[in-house]
Amino acid sequence: MNQNFPYIAITPDLSTGMLRNDSPMLLLAICTAAAWKDRELQIKLERAYLEELAGRMVVDGEQTLDMLQGLLVHLSW
């Protein structure tokens, strides 16, 4: 699905663990988009993503590149 998201640079040597540590919101958005074959799972992941995003943005006032990239992926699918 990498060709659908040209604004996100994911190299083949980037592990899930590294992505989880460095960009957890992006990883959650990617997992949500990648779960398109299982609609029930996708709905659960989307809810988790939106709750986390709201908590970080509204409650904590956080603004990071990770959150922006995750939001771009989320909005694109």
All heavy atoms as a GROMACS GRO file, in nm:
protein
  609
    1MET      N    1   0.082  -0.120   0.000
    1MET     CA    2   0.000   0.000   0.000
    1MET      C    3   0.086   0.126   0.000
    1MET      O    4   0.033   0.236  -0.002
    1MET     CB    5  -0.092   0.000   0.122
    1MET     CG    6  -0.196  -0.110   0.122
    1MET     SD    7  -0.303  -0.109   0.267
    1MET     CE    8  -0.399   0.037   0.236
    2ASN      N    9   0.216   0.109   0.002
    2ASN     CA   10   0.308   0.222   0.012
    2ASN      C   11   0.289   0.323  -0.102
    2ASN      O   12   0.305   0.443  -0.081
    2ASN     CB   13   0.452   0.171   0.015
    2ASN     CG   14   0.547   0.268   0.081
    2ASN    OD1   15   0.505   0.359   0.149
    2ASN    ND2   16   0.674   0.246   0.060
    3GLN      N   17   0.252   0.276  -0.222
    3GLN     CA   18   0.234   0.366  -0.335
    3GLN      C   19   0.113   0.458  -0.316
    3GLN      O   20   0.105   0.564  -0.378
    3GLN     CB   21   0.221   0.289  -0.466
    3GLN     CG   22   0.093   0.209  -0.482
    3GLN     CD   23   0.098   0.072  -0.415
    3GLN    OE1   24   0.195   0.037  -0.348
    3GLN    NE2   25  -0.006  -0.007  -0.434
    4ASN      N   26   0.020   0.421  -0.229
    4ASN     CA   27  -0.096   0.504  -0.202
    4ASN      C   28  -0.067   0.620  -0.106
    4ASN      O   29  -0.149   0.709  -0.091
    4ASN     CB   30  -0.210   0.420  -0.144
    4ASN     CG   31  -0.259   0.316  -0.242
    4ASN    OD1   32  -0.261   0.338  -0.361
    4ASN    ND2   33  -0.297   0.201  -0.191
    5PHE      N   34   0.048   0.613  -0.041
    5PHE     CA   35   0.083   0.713   0.060
    5PHE      C   36   0.225   0.765   0.033
    5PHE      O   37   0.317   0.740   0.112
    5PHE     CB   38   0.074   0.652   0.200
    5PHE     CG   39  -0.060   0.589   0.228
    5PHE    CD1   40  -0.076   0.452   0.224
    5PHE    CD2   41  -0.170   0.668   0.259
    5PHE    CE1   42  -0.200   0.394   0.249
    5PHE    CE2   43  -0.293   0.611   0.285
    5PHE     CZ   44  -0.308   0.473   0.279
    6PRO      N   45   0.246   0.839  -0.076
    6PRO     CA   46   0.381   0.882  -0.114
    6PRO      C   47   0.444   0.981  -0.016
    6PRO      O   48   0.565   1.002  -0.018
    6PRO     CB   49   0.360   0.947  -0.251
    6PRO     CG   50   0.218   0.991  -0.251
    6PRO     CD   51   0.145   0.889  -0.167
    7TYR      N   52   0.366   1.041   0.071
    7TYR     CA   53   0.418   1.140   0.166
    7TYR      C   54   0.469   1.075   0.294
    7TYR      O   55   0.513   1.144   0.385
    7TYR     CB   56   0.309   1.243   0.200
    7TYR     CG   57   0.173   1.181   0.216
    7TYR    CD1   58   0.135   1.120   0.333
    7TYR    CD2   59   0.084   1.181   0.109
    7TYR    CE1   60   0.011   1.061   0.347
    7TYR    CE2   61  -0.041   1.123   0.122
    7TYR     CZ   62  -0.076   1.063   0.240
    7TYR     OH   63  -0.198   1.004   0.253
    8ILE      N   64   0.463   0.942   0.301
    8ILE     CA   65   0.516   0.868   0.416
    8ILE      C   66   0.632   0.783   0.368
    8ILE      O   67   0.614   0.699   0.280
    8ILE     CB   68   0.408   0.778   0.479
    8ILE    CG1   69   0.281   0.855   0.512
    8ILE    CG2   70   0.463   0.706   0.601
    8ILE    CD1   71   0.298   0.963   0.615
    9ALA      N   72   0.750   0.807   0.421
    9ALA     CA   73   0.869   0.731   0.380
    9ALA      C   74   0.890   0.613   0.474
    9ALA      O   75   0.934   0.630   0.587
    9ALA     CB   76   0.991   0.822   0.380
   10ILE      N   77   0.856   0.494   0.426
   10ILE     CA   78   0.878   0.371   0.503
   10ILE      C   79   0.976   0.287   0.424
   10ILE      O   80   0.943   0.240   0.315
   10ILE     CB   81   0.746   0.294   0.525
   10ILE    CG1   82   0.642   0.381   0.587
   10ILE    CG2   83   0.772   0.166   0.601
   10ILE    CD1   84   0.612   0.362   0.730
   11THR      N   85   1.093   0.269   0.476
   11THR     CA   86   1.195   0.189   0.407
   11THR      C   87   1.182   0.042   0.447
   11THR      O   88   1.130   0.011   0.555
   11THR     CB   89   1.335   0.242   0.442
   11THR    OG1   90   1.353   0.233   0.583
   11THR    CG2   91   1.352   0.386   0.398
   12PRO      N   92   1.230  -0.049   0.362
   12PRO     CA   93   1.220  -0.192   0.393
   12PRO      C   94   1.293  -0.234   0.521
   12PRO      O   95   1.257  -0.333   0.584
   12PRO     CB   96   1.283  -0.260   0.271
   12PRO     CG   97   1.273  -0.160   0.162
   12PRO     CD   98   1.282  -0.026   0.228
   13ASP      N   99   1.393  -0.158   0.561
   13ASP     CA  100   1.469  -0.194   0.681
   13ASP      C  101   1.406  -0.141   0.810
   13ASP      O  102   1.456  -0.166   0.919
   13ASP     CB  103   1.614  -0.147   0.669
   13ASP     CG  104   1.625   0.004   0.660
   13ASP    OD1  105   1.534   0.067   0.603
   13ASP    OD2  106   1.725   0.060   0.709
   14LEU      N  107   1.295  -0.069   0.800
   14LEU     CA  108   1.227  -0.015   0.917
   14LEU      C  109   1.138  -0.123   0.978
   14LEU      O  110   1.044  -0.169   0.916
   14LEU     CB  111   1.142   0.107   0.878
   14LEU     CG  112   1.072   0.182   0.990
   14LEU    CD1  113   1.174   0.242   1.086
   14LEU    CD2  114   0.983   0.290   0.933
   15SER      N  115   1.169  -0.163   1.100
   15SER     CA  116   1.092  -0.269   1.166
   15SER      C  117   0.968  -0.211   1.233
   15SER      O  118   0.959  -0.091   1.259
   15SER     CB  119   1.178  -0.340   1.270
   15SER     OG  120   1.200  -0.256   1.381
   16THR      N  121   0.875  -0.298   1.261
   16THR     CA  122   0.754  -0.257   1.332
   16THR      C  123   0.789  -0.201   1.470
   16THR      O  124   0.730  -0.103   1.515
   16THR     CB  125   0.657  -0.376   1.346
   16THR    OG1  126   0.635  -0.431   1.217
   16THR    CG2  127   0.525  -0.333   1.404
   17GLY      N  128   0.883  -0.263   1.536
   17GLY     CA  129   0.927  -0.217   1.668
   17GLY      C  130   0.984  -0.077   1.662
   17GLY      O  131   0.956   0.007   1.749
   18MET      N  132   1.064  -0.051   1.560
   18MET     CA  133   1.122   0.083   1.545
   18MET      C  134   1.013   0.185   1.517
   18MET      O  135   1.014   0.294   1.573
   18MET     CB  136   1.225   0.084   1.431
   18MET     CG  137   1.352   0.006   1.462
   18MET     SD  138   1.459  -0.024   1.319
   18MET     CE  139   1.482   0.137   1.254
   19LEU      N  140   0.918   0.148   1.433
   19LEU     CA  141   0.807   0.238   1.402
   19LEU      C  142   0.720   0.262   1.524
   19LEU      O  143   0.676   0.374   1.550
   19LEU     CB  144   0.723   0.180   1.287
   19LEU     CG  145   0.624   0.272   1.220
   19LEU    CD1  146   0.692   0.396   1.164
   19LEU    CD2  147   0.550   0.199   1.110
   20ARG      N  148   0.699   0.158   1.604
   20ARG     CA  149   0.619   0.172   1.727
   20ARG      C  150   0.686   0.267   1.825
   20ARG      O  151   0.621   0.348   1.891
   20ARG     CB  152   0.598   0.036   1.792
   20ARG     CG  153   0.509   0.040   1.913
   20ARG     CD  154   0.488  -0.097   1.971
   20ARG     NE  155   0.576  -0.191   1.905
   20ARG     CZ  156   0.617  -0.306   1.953
   20ARG    NH1  157   0.577  -0.345   2.069
   20ARG    NH2  158   0.698  -0.384   1.887
   21ASN      N  159   0.818   0.261   1.835
   21ASN     CA  160   0.891   0.350   1.926
   21ASN      C  161   0.897   0.493   1.875
   21ASN      O  162   0.882   0.588   1.952
   21ASN     CB  163   1.033   0.299   1.949
   21ASN     CG  164   1.037   0.177   2.037
   21ASN    OD1  165   0.947   0.154   2.116
   21ASN    ND2  166   1.140   0.097   2.021
   22ASP      N  167   0.922   0.509   1.746
   22ASP     CA  168   0.944   0.642   1.689
   22ASP      C  169   0.816   0.712   1.642
   22ASP      O  170   0.807   0.834   1.650
   22ASP     CB  171   1.040   0.634   1.571
   22ASP     CG  172   1.177   0.584   1.612
   22ASP    OD1  173   1.212   0.594   1.732
   22ASP    OD2  174   1.251   0.534   1.524
   23SER      N  175   0.718   0.635   1.594
   23SER     CA  176   0.597   0.693   1.535
   23SER      C  177   0.474   0.608   1.568
   23SER      O  178   0.414   0.548   1.479
   23SER     CB  179   0.613   0.705   1.383
   23SER     OG  180   0.726   0.779   1.349
   24PRO      N  181   0.433   0.604   1.692
   24PRO     CA  182   0.321   0.516   1.729
   24PRO      C  183   0.188   0.554   1.664
   24PRO      O  184   0.108   0.467   1.630
   24PRO     CB  185   0.314   0.529   1.881
   24PRO     CG  186   0.383   0.657   1.914
   24PRO     CD  187   0.487   0.676   1.808
   25MET      N  188   0.165   0.682   1.642
   25MET     CA  189   0.040   0.724   1.580
   25MET      C  190   0.037   0.686   1.432
   25MET      O  191  -0.065   0.643   1.379
   25MET     CB  192   0.018   0.874   1.596
   25MET     CG  193  -0.006   0.918   1.738
   25MET     SD  194  -0.152   0.844   1.813
   25MET     CE  195  -0.281   0.915   1.714
   26LEU      N  196   0.150   0.698   1.367
   26LEU     CA  197   0.160   0.657   1.227
   26LEU      C  198   0.139   0.507   1.216
   26LEU      O  199   0.067   0.460   1.128
   26LEU     CB  200   0.296   0.697   1.169
   26LEU     CG  201   0.325   0.650   1.026
   26LEU    CD1  202   0.219   0.702   0.929
   26LEU    CD2  203   0.465   0.693   0.985
   27LEU      N  204   0.200   0.430   1.305
   27LEU     CA  205   0.183   0.286   1.302
   27LEU      C  206   0.037   0.247   1.321
   27LEU      O  207  -0.014   0.160   1.249
   27LEU     CB  208   0.269   0.218   1.410
   27LEU     CG  209   0.255   0.067   1.419
   27LEU    CD1  210   0.296  -0.001   1.289
   27LEU    CD2  211   0.337   0.013   1.535
   28LEU      N  212  -0.031   0.309   1.414
   28LEU     CA  213  -0.171   0.278   1.437
   28LEU      C  214  -0.256   0.314   1.315
   28LEU      O  215  -0.346   0.239   1.276
   28LEU     CB  216  -0.223   0.350   1.562
   28LEU     CG  217  -0.363   0.316   1.610
   28LEU    CD1  218  -0.382   0.166   1.626
   28LEU    CD2  219  -0.392   0.386   1.741
   29ALA      N  220  -0.227   0.425   1.251
   29ALA     CA  221  -0.298   0.463   1.129
   29ALA      C  222  -0.270   0.365   1.016
   29ALA      O  223  -0.362   0.328   0.941
   29ALA     CB  224  -0.259   0.604   1.087
   30ILE      N  225  -0.147   0.319   1.004
   30ILE     CA  226  -0.112   0.220   0.902
   30ILE      C  227  -0.184   0.089   0.927
   30ILE      O  228  -0.240   0.028   0.834
   30ILE     CB  229   0.041   0.198   0.898
   30ILE    CG1  230   0.111   0.322   0.840
   30ILE    CG2  231   0.077   0.074   0.818
   30ILE    CD1  232   0.261   0.321   0.854
   31CYS      N  233  -0.185   0.044   1.050
   31CYS     CA  234  -0.255  -0.080   1.085
   31CYS      C  235  -0.405  -0.068   1.056
   31CYS      O  236  -0.467  -0.163   1.006
   31CYS     CB  237  -0.233  -0.116   1.232
   31CYS     SG  238  -0.066  -0.167   1.270
   32THR      N  239  -0.461   0.046   1.084
   32THR     CA  240  -0.603   0.069   1.057
   32THR      C  241  -0.631   0.062   0.907
   32THR      O  242  -0.724  -0.005   0.863
   32THR     CB  243  -0.647   0.205   1.114
   32THR    OG1  244  -0.620   0.209   1.253
   32THR    CG2  245  -0.795   0.229   1.092
   33ALA      N  246  -0.550   0.129   0.828
   33ALA     CA  247  -0.569   0.128   0.683
   33ALA      C  248  -0.545  -0.011   0.625
   33ALA      O  249  -0.615  -0.054   0.533
   33ALA     CB  250  -0.476   0.229   0.617
   34ALA      N  251  -0.449  -0.083   0.680
   34ALA     CA  252  -0.415  -0.216   0.629
   34ALA      C  253  -0.518  -0.322   0.666
   34ALA      O  254  -0.520  -0.430   0.608
   34ALA     CB  255  -0.277  -0.257   0.680
   35ALA      N  256  -0.606  -0.292   0.758
   35ALA     CA  257  -0.708  -0.389   0.803
   35ALA      C  258  -0.835  -0.381   0.718
   35ALA      O  259  -0.941  -0.422   0.761
   35ALA     CB  260  -0.741  -0.365   0.950
   36TRP      N  261  -0.825  -0.334   0.596
   36TRP     CA  262  -0.943  -0.311   0.512
   36TRP      C  263  -1.019  -0.439   0.480
   36TRP      O  264  -1.138  -0.435   0.451
   36TRP     CB  265  -0.904  -0.237   0.384
   36TRP     CG  266  -0.809  -0.312   0.296
   36TRP    CD1  267  -0.672  -0.309   0.304
   36TRP    CD2  268  -0.842  -0.396   0.188
   36TRP    NE1  269  -0.618  -0.389   0.208
   36TRP    CE2  270  -0.721  -0.445   0.134
   36TRP    CE3  271  -0.961  -0.438   0.131
   36TRP    CZ2  272  -0.716  -0.531   0.027
   36TRP    CZ3  273  -0.956  -0.525   0.023
   36TRP    CH2  274  -0.836  -0.571  -0.028
   37LYS      N  275  -0.955  -0.554   0.487
   37LYS     CA  276  -1.025  -0.679   0.458
   37LYS      C  277  -1.109  -0.727   0.576
   37LYS      O  278  -1.197  -0.811   0.559
   37LYS     CB  279  -0.926  -0.789   0.421
   37LYS     CG  280  -0.865  -0.768   0.284
   37LYS     CD  281  -0.779  -0.885   0.245
   37LYS     CE  282  -0.722  -0.865   0.106
   37LYS     NZ  283  -0.641  -0.979   0.064
   38ASP      N  284  -1.081  -0.677   0.695
   38ASP     CA  285  -1.156  -0.716   0.815
   38ASP      C  286  -1.222  -0.591   0.871
   38ASP      O  287  -1.164  -0.520   0.954
   38ASP     CB  288  -1.060  -0.778   0.918
   38ASP     CG  289  -1.131  -0.833   1.040
   38ASP    OD1  290  -1.249  -0.800   1.063
   38ASP    OD2  291  -1.066  -0.910   1.114
   39ARG      N  292  -1.343  -0.564   0.828
   39ARG     CA  293  -1.410  -0.438   0.863
   39ARG      C  294  -1.430  -0.423   1.014
   39ARG      O  295  -1.416  -0.315   1.067
   39ARG     CB  296  -1.545  -0.430   0.790
   39ARG     CG  297  -1.614  -0.299   0.809
   39ARG     CD  298  -1.536  -0.185   0.745
   39ARG     NE  299  -1.609  -0.060   0.767
   39ARG     CZ  300  -1.554   0.053   0.798
   39ARG    NH1  301  -1.424   0.063   0.809
   39ARG    NH2  302  -1.627   0.160   0.818
   40GLU      N  303  -1.460  -0.532   1.083
   40GLU     CA  304  -1.480  -0.524   1.229
   40GLU      C  305  -1.351  -0.481   1.299
   40GLU      O  306  -1.353  -0.396   1.387
   40GLU     CB  307  -1.527  -0.659   1.281
   40GLU     CG  308  -1.566  -0.657   1.427
   40GLU     CD  309  -1.622  -0.790   1.474
   40GLU    OE1  310  -1.694  -0.855   1.395
   40GLU    OE2  311  -1.593  -0.828   1.588
   41LEU      N  312  -1.239  -0.540   1.259
   41LEU     CA  313  -1.110  -0.503   1.316
   41LEU      C  314  -1.077  -0.358   1.280
   41LEU      O  315  -1.028  -0.283   1.365
   41LEU     CB  316  -1.000  -0.596   1.266
   41LEU     CG  317  -0.857  -0.560   1.307
   41LEU    CD1  318  -0.841  -0.561   1.458
   41LEU    CD2  319  -0.759  -0.653   1.239
   42GLN      N  320  -1.105  -0.319   1.158
   42GLN     CA  321  -1.075  -0.184   1.116
   42GLN      C  322  -1.153  -0.081   1.198
   42GLN      O  323  -1.100   0.023   1.236
   42GLN     CB  324  -1.105  -0.167   0.967
   42GLN     CG  325  -1.051  -0.037   0.912
   42GLN     CD  326  -1.072  -0.024   0.764
   42GLN    OE1  327  -1.180  -0.052   0.714
   42GLN    NE2  328  -0.968   0.018   0.694
   43ILE      N  329  -1.278  -0.111   1.227
   43ILE     CA  330  -1.359  -0.020   1.309
   43ILE      C  331  -1.299  -0.007   1.449
   43ILE      O  332  -1.291   0.104   1.504
   43ILE     CB  333  -1.506  -0.068   1.314
   43ILE    CG1  334  -1.572  -0.048   1.178
   43ILE    CG2  335  -1.584   0.003   1.423
   43ILE    CD1  336  -1.706  -0.115   1.162
   44LYS      N  337  -1.255  -0.116   1.507
   44LYS     CA  338  -1.194  -0.112   1.641
   44LYS      C  339  -1.064  -0.033   1.639
   44LYS      O  340  -1.038   0.048   1.729
   44LYS     CB  341  -1.169  -0.254   1.692
   44LYS     CG  342  -1.294  -0.328   1.728
   44LYS     CD  343  -1.264  -0.468   1.773
   44LYS     CE  344  -1.392  -0.544   1.802
   44LYS     NZ  345  -1.367  -0.683   1.842
   45LEU      N  346  -0.982  -0.057   1.537
   45LEU     CA  347  -0.856   0.017   1.526
   45LEU      C  348  -0.880   0.165   1.502
   45LEU      O  349  -0.810   0.250   1.558
   45LEU     CB  350  -0.770  -0.042   1.414
   45LEU     CG  351  -0.708  -0.177   1.441
   45LEU    CD1  352  -0.646  -0.234   1.313
   45LEU    CD2  353  -0.603  -0.168   1.550
   46GLU      N  354  -0.979   0.196   1.420
   46GLU     CA  355  -1.010   0.336   1.395
   46GLU      C  356  -1.055   0.407   1.523
   46GLU      O  357  -1.013   0.519   1.552
   46GLU     CB  358  -1.119   0.349   1.289
   46GLU     CG  359  -1.151   0.495   1.258
   46GLU     CD  360  -1.257   0.511   1.153
   46GLU    OE1  361  -1.336   0.417   1.130
   46GLU    OE2  362  -1.263   0.619   1.093
   47ARG      N  363  -1.137   0.340   1.600
   47ARG     CA  364  -1.182   0.398   1.727
   47ARG      C  365  -1.062   0.423   1.820
   47ARG      O  366  -1.051   0.529   1.881
   47ARG     CB  367  -1.284   0.306   1.794
   47ARG     CG  368  -1.345   0.367   1.920
   47ARG     CD  369  -1.460   0.285   1.976
   47ARG     NE  370  -1.570   0.282   1.879
   47ARG     CZ  371  -1.624   0.170   1.830
   47ARG    NH1  372  -1.580   0.053   1.868
   47ARG    NH2  373  -1.724   0.176   1.745
   48ALA      N  374  -0.973   0.325   1.828
   48ALA     CA  375  -0.854   0.340   1.912
   48ALA      C  376  -0.766   0.455   1.862
   48ALA      O  377  -0.715   0.535   1.942
   48ALA     CB  378  -0.774   0.210   1.915
   49TYR      N  379  -0.753   0.464   1.730
   49TYR     CA  380  -0.672   0.571   1.671
   49TYR      C  381  -0.732   0.708   1.704
   49TYR      O  382  -0.661   0.799   1.747
   49TYR     CB  383  -0.659   0.553   1.520
   49TYR     CG  384  -0.594   0.671   1.453
   49TYR    CD1  385  -0.456   0.688   1.459
   49TYR    CD2  386  -0.668   0.768   1.389
   49TYR    CE1  387  -0.395   0.798   1.403
   49TYR    CE2  388  -0.609   0.879   1.332
   49TYR     CZ  389  -0.472   0.893   1.339
   49TYR     OH  390  -0.412   1.003   1.284
   50LEU      N  391  -0.861   0.722   1.681
   50LEU     CA  392  -0.926   0.852   1.704
   50LEU      C  393  -0.925   0.892   1.851
   50LEU      O  394  -0.906   1.009   1.884
   50LEU     CB  395  -1.068   0.849   1.650
   50LEU     CG  396  -1.079   0.842   1.497
   50LEU    CD1  397  -1.224   0.826   1.455
   50LEU    CD2  398  -1.014   0.962   1.430
   51GLU      N  399  -0.941   0.795   1.941
   51GLU     CA  400  -0.935   0.825   2.084
   51GLU      C  401  -0.795   0.871   2.124
   51GLU      O  402  -0.779   0.967   2.200
   51GLU     CB  403  -0.976   0.703   2.165
   51GLU     CG  404  -1.125   0.676   2.162
   51GLU     CD  405  -1.164   0.549   2.236
   51GLU    OE1  406  -1.077   0.484   2.298
   51GLU    OE2  407  -1.284   0.514   2.231
   52GLU      N  408  -0.695   0.803   2.072
   52GLU     CA  409  -0.556   0.841   2.103
   52GLU      C  410  -0.523   0.979   2.044
   52GLU      O  411  -0.461   1.062   2.110
   52GLU     CB  412  -0.460   0.736   2.048
   52GLU     CG  413  -0.315   0.760   2.082
   52GLU     CD  414  -0.284   0.747   2.230
   52GLU    OE1  415  -0.359   0.681   2.303
   52GLU    OE2  416  -0.182   0.805   2.274
   53LEU      N  417  -0.566   1.003   1.922
   53LEU     CA  418  -0.542   1.131   1.857
   53LEU      C  419  -0.609   1.244   1.934
   53LEU      O  420  -0.548   1.348   1.960
   53LEU     CB  421  -0.594   1.129   1.713
   53LEU     CG  422  -0.569   1.254   1.630
   53LEU    CD1  423  -0.419   1.273   1.606
   53LEU    CD2  424  -0.644   1.246   1.499
   54ALA      N  425  -0.734   1.224   1.973
   54ALA     CA  426  -0.806   1.327   2.048
   54ALA      C  427  -0.738   1.352   2.183
   54ALA      O  428  -0.724   1.468   2.224
   54ALA     CB  429  -0.951   1.284   2.070
   55GLY      N  430  -0.696   1.248   2.249
   55GLY     CA  431  -0.629   1.265   2.377
   55GLY      C  432  -0.500   1.343   2.365
   55GLY      O  433  -0.472   1.432   2.446
   56ARG      N  434  -0.424   1.311   2.263
   56ARG     CA  435  -0.297   1.381   2.244
   56ARG      C  436  -0.316   1.526   2.201
   56ARG      O  437  -0.247   1.615   2.249
   56ARG     CB  438  -0.211   1.308   2.141
   56ARG     CG  439  -0.155   1.178   2.193
   56ARG     CD  440  -0.079   1.107   2.084
   56ARG     NE  441  -0.026   0.982   2.132
   56ARG     CZ  442   0.100   0.944   2.116
   56ARG    NH1  443   0.185   1.021   2.053
   56ARG    NH2  444   0.140   0.828   2.163
   57MET      N  445  -0.409   1.549   2.109
   57MET     CA  446  -0.427   1.684   2.055
   57MET      C  447  -0.505   1.774   2.149
   57MET      O  448  -0.463   1.885   2.179
   57MET     CB  449  -0.498   1.679   1.920
   57MET     CG  450  -0.413   1.627   1.808
   57MET     SD  451  -0.499   1.632   1.651
   57MET     CE  452  -0.490   1.806   1.617
   58VAL      N  453  -0.618   1.726   2.196
   58VAL     CA  454  -0.708   1.811   2.274
   58VAL      C  455  -0.664   1.820   2.419
   58VAL      O  456  -0.651   1.928   2.475
   58VAL     CB  457  -0.854   1.760   2.264
   58VAL    CG1  458  -0.947   1.841   2.351
   58VAL    CG2  459  -0.901   1.762   2.119
   59VAL      N  460  -0.639   1.706   2.480
   59VAL     CA  461  -0.605   1.704   2.622
   59VAL      C  462  -0.462   1.751   2.646
   59VAL      O  463  -0.437   1.837   2.730
   59VAL     CB  464  -0.627   1.562   2.681
   59VAL    CG1  465  -0.583   1.556   2.826
   59VAL    CG2  466  -0.772   1.520   2.666
   60ASP      N  467  -0.368   1.694   2.570
   60ASP     CA  468  -0.226   1.724   2.594
   60ASP      C  469  -0.172   1.840   2.510
   60ASP      O  470  -0.064   1.890   2.537
   60ASP     CB  471  -0.141   1.600   2.567
   60ASP     CG  472  -0.177   1.483   2.657
   60ASP    OD1  473  -0.232   1.507   2.767
   60ASP    OD2  474  -0.151   1.368   2.618
   61GLY      N  475  -0.244   1.878   2.405
   61GLY     CA  476  -0.197   1.985   2.318
   61GLY      C  477  -0.075   1.947   2.236
   61GLY      O  478   0.000   2.033   2.192
   62GLU      N  479  -0.057   1.820   2.214
   62GLU     CA  480   0.060   1.770   2.141
   62GLU      C  481   0.045   1.795   1.991
   62GLU      O  482  -0.064   1.780   1.935
   62GLU     CB  483   0.074   1.620   2.168
   62GLU     CG  484   0.198   1.556   2.112
   62GLU     CD  485   0.208   1.410   2.149
   62GLU    OE1  486   0.150   1.368   2.251
   62GLU    OE2  487   0.273   1.337   2.074
   63GLN      N  488   0.154   1.832   1.926
   63GLN     CA  489   0.158   1.850   1.781
   63GLN      C  490   0.292   1.798   1.732
   63GLN      O  491   0.395   1.861   1.755
   63GLN     CB  492   0.144   1.997   1.745
   63GLN     CG  493   0.011   2.057   1.784
   63GLN     CD  494   0.004   2.206   1.752
   63GLN    OE1  495   0.104   2.268   1.718
   63GLN    NE2  496  -0.114   2.262   1.764
   64THR      N  497   0.289   1.682   1.666
   64THR     CA  498   0.413   1.620   1.620
   64THR      C  499   0.400   1.578   1.474
   64THR      O  500   0.290   1.564   1.421
   64THR     CB  501   0.447   1.496   1.704
   64THR    OG1  502   0.345   1.398   1.685
   64THR    CG2  503   0.461   1.530   1.852
   65LEU      N  504   0.513   1.553   1.412
   65LEU     CA  505   0.515   1.502   1.276
   65LEU      C  506   0.450   1.364   1.271
   65LEU      O  507   0.378   1.332   1.176
   65LEU     CB  508   0.659   1.495   1.224
   65LEU     CG  509   0.676   1.440   1.082
   65LEU    CD1  510   0.600   1.526   0.981
   65LEU    CD2  511   0.824   1.433   1.046
   66ASP      N  512   0.470   1.284   1.373
   66ASP     CA  513   0.408   1.152   1.384
   66ASP      C  514   0.256   1.164   1.376
   66ASP      O  515   0.190   1.090   1.301
   66ASP     CB  516   0.450   1.085   1.515
   66ASP     CG  517   0.375   0.957   1.545
   66ASP    OD1  518   0.352   0.878   1.451
   66ASP    OD2  519   0.340   0.936   1.662
   67MET      N  520   0.200   1.257   1.448
   67MET     CA  521   0.055   1.276   1.448
   67MET      C  522   0.007   1.324   1.312
   67MET      O  523  -0.097   1.279   1.262
   67MET     CB  524   0.014   1.374   1.558
   67MET     CG  525   0.032   1.316   1.697
   67MET     SD  526   0.008   1.434   1.828
   67MET     CE  527  -0.155   1.492   1.798
   68LEU      N  528   0.081   1.414   1.248
   68LEU     CA  529   0.043   1.465   1.117
   68LEU      C  530   0.047   1.353   1.013
   68LEU      O  531  -0.046   1.337   0.934
   68LEU     CB  532   0.137   1.579   1.075
   68LEU     CG  533   0.116   1.633   0.934
   68LEU    CD1  534  -0.026   1.690   0.917
   68LEU    CD2  535   0.221   1.737   0.901
   69GLN      N  536   0.154   1.274   1.012
   69GLN     CA  537   0.164   1.165   0.916
   69GLN      C  538   0.054   1.062   0.939
   69GLN      O  539  -0.007   1.013   0.843
   69GLN     CB  540   0.301   1.099   0.924
   69GLN     CG  541   0.411   1.185   0.870
   69GLN     CD  542   0.548   1.121   0.884
   69GLN    OE1  543   0.577   1.053   0.981
   69GLN    NE2  544   0.632   1.144   0.785
   70GLY      N  545   0.027   1.031   1.064
   70GLY     CA  546  -0.082   0.938   1.095
   70GLY      C  547  -0.215   0.991   1.048
   70GLY      O  548  -0.297   0.917   0.992
   71LEU      N  549  -0.238   1.119   1.067
   71LEU     CA  550  -0.364   1.180   1.025
   71LEU      C  551  -0.375   1.178   0.872
   71LEU      O  552  -0.483   1.151   0.818
   71LEU     CB  553  -0.372   1.324   1.077
   71LEU     CG  554  -0.504   1.395   1.058
   71LEU    CD1  555  -0.620   1.318   1.123
   71LEU    CD2  556  -0.496   1.535   1.116
   72LEU      N  557  -0.267   1.204   0.801
   72LEU     CA  558  -0.269   1.198   0.654
   72LEU      C  559  -0.304   1.058   0.604
   72LEU      O  560  -0.382   1.042   0.512
   72LEU     CB  561  -0.135   1.244   0.597
   72LEU     CG  562  -0.105   1.393   0.609
   72LEU    CD1  563   0.038   1.421   0.569
   72LEU    CD2  564  -0.202   1.474   0.525
   73VAL      N  565  -0.245   0.957   0.667
   73VAL     CA  566  -0.276   0.819   0.629
   73VAL      C  567  -0.422   0.788   0.661
   73VAL      O  568  -0.495   0.733   0.578
   73VAL     CB  569  -0.183   0.718   0.701
   73VAL    CG1  570  -0.232   0.575   0.685
   73VAL    CG2  571  -0.040   0.732   0.650
   74HIS      N  572  -0.466   0.828   0.778
   74HIS     CA  573  -0.604   0.802   0.819
   74HIS      C  574  -0.703   0.867   0.724
   74HIS      O  575  -0.802   0.805   0.682
   74HIS     CB  576  -0.626   0.851   0.962
   74HIS     CG  577  -0.765   0.829   1.010
   74HIS    ND1  578  -0.811   0.706   1.046
   74HIS    CD2  579  -0.869   0.914   1.024
   74HIS    CE1  580  -0.938   0.716   1.083
   74HIS    NE2  581  -0.975   0.842   1.069
   75LEU      N  582  -0.679   0.990   0.687
   75LEU     CA  583  -0.770   1.061   0.597
   75LEU      C  584  -0.766   1.009   0.454
   75LEU      O  585  -0.865   1.020   0.382
   75LEU     CB  586  -0.740   1.211   0.600
   75LEU     CG  587  -0.767   1.282   0.732
   75LEU    CD1  588  -0.718   1.425   0.726
   75LEU    CD2  589  -0.914   1.277   0.767
   76SER      N  590  -0.655   0.951   0.415
   76SER     CA  591  -0.640   0.902   0.278
   76SER      C  592  -0.712   0.771   0.251
   76SER      O  593  -0.753   0.745   0.140
   76SER     CB  594  -0.491   0.883   0.243
   76SER     OG  595  -0.427   1.006   0.243
   77TRP      N  596  -0.728   0.689   0.351
   77TRP     CA  597  -0.795   0.563   0.323
   77TRP      C  598  -0.942   0.581   0.336
   77TRP      O  599  -1.025   0.518   0.282
   77TRP     CB  600  -0.743   0.448   0.408
   77TRP     CG  601  -0.774   0.454   0.554
   77TRP    CD1  602  -0.694   0.504   0.651
   77TRP    CD2  603  -0.893   0.411   0.621
   77TRP    NE1  604  -0.757   0.496   0.772
   77TRP    CE2  605  -0.879   0.438   0.758
   77TRP    CE3  606  -1.011   0.353   0.576
   77TRP    CZ2  607  -0.977   0.409   0.851
   77TRP    CZ3  608  -1.109   0.324   0.670
   77TRP    CH2  609  -1.092   0.352   0.806
   0.00000   0.00000   0.00000
